[in-house]
């Protein structure tokens, strides 16, 4: 088991390295975008790029140095000519800065000259809190509805739940939040139409969670409900459950002691995968509702007209890490939930 775990972690690290390397090289092939701001702000940015090794600084013009990005005359009347370093050279220096200094660069657009790691650190808690609350709300409700639908199989209750599940699964979260905004904000004014600021009253800030949590969790509730119903219906038709009934157990005892317990084996690990899908789905939702999380940050940093490369790389690293970590935990969790499963064991 431990060999399998270490192997999966190693493969996850290699996969993350490959994804981030490809992202860096592809982004660096795009045309250079001059950061917006005053000359002093640009000078500060290029000085940081020189420090990181992404740009060369010459005191005189040098045509053989490559592509000239910008020139500036500082307060000491000294000229600075900044030339672009080749992409592969930047890549190896980028790796070196991360490994030796844990320096992912600074922001050029969103928060000028502020560390990209600090920007992610400020935005990550909001996204995590929002997605954790959505998961806590969706998991029990979805499983309970799935159990009810399975116990009332082919009855009106089952048909109603199944119809609602199909409708909710078919509606994307960004369409759902648009409908909720129209119904609960603009027509009734019951809830705030955008994410409240940190200075807003506590009651207003709590109300601000309702629309994004509903938008994220309703689809998850439908997914859990459908999965739970399918698994429980399959287990309830198994031979060992019939044997439990013949031994004298009531239907309720057989379902609680045997059917639910075995149906939960594939359901519990799926919670991790569902949490990951919520994280990725919150990108557009955060942008629509004005939530200052890493999802909306990704959209901001990916602005085609003025991208913030360093922030984008760190944001991509966070999403990649979450995805790979969820995959590793998903595989490992099977062995703990069901003792019969032993990953990596010899035959």
Order of alpha helices (4+ residues) and beta strands (2+ residues): alpha-alpha-beta-beta-beta-alpha-alpha-alpha-alpha-alpha-alpha-alpha-alpha-alpha-alpha
